[in-house]
């Protein structure tokens, strides 16, 4: 895995975790009983973005370490995910690459 692949993997994991963490503990303005004029009642009343970003980052780093470690160890490869046998089998050369 190259550095670009590692960064992209981390970004995908981070945003997936963020979308899971965002609604946790959310209280709407209607539930709080104080709807600010001009906003919908479903708007968050206590959105603490800094805390949610910290939680997201901690979980994303942990998941990234596990997933990147699995990929780098070779325990799971792309060929393991080829359920329809569309990838050609890698050919093994029996010669040393020289003619003769």
Secondary structure, DSSP 4 states (H G I P E B T S, - for coil): --HHHHHHHHHHHHHHHHHHHTTTT--BHHHHT-PPTTS-TTSBSS--HHHHHHHHHHHHHHHHHHHHHHHHHTSS-GGGG-TT--SPPPPPP-S-S---
